[in-house]
Amino acid sequence: MVRLEFRVASGYRESAFRSLSAFVEREDSLLGTKVTIFNNGPLRIEGDFEIVDQEGKAFGLGGRTGVSLCRCGHSSNSPFCNGTHKRQNFTNVVTARDLPAPAKP
């Protein structure tokens, strides 16, 4: 199972910029969980997962096995996507890449 926590910050310079950060906590295996990042759109999570707020309270997903999460910061249903990115002309193209190894302490 994957557990996602969300922290939303507002107030960047003089604009109403909001960012969404997802922190993924691995349990036994991520097998069966898939996260797809859509260019100019949301994150799509499918499979076995739980989404919690920063206090650890779980969102009720109504039995869903897939949800889309907002990346543009303008959804009125945050952290879930409601399609506002299309009206806001949100652009962010993502290509898969390898991350460098974590720094050693």
Protein Blocks (a to p, Z undefined) as FASTA:
>chain_A
ZZddddddeheajbccddddddddddfblghiacdddehiacddedjdddddfkopacde
hhpabdcddfklpafkbcbdehlmmmnopacddddddddddddZZ
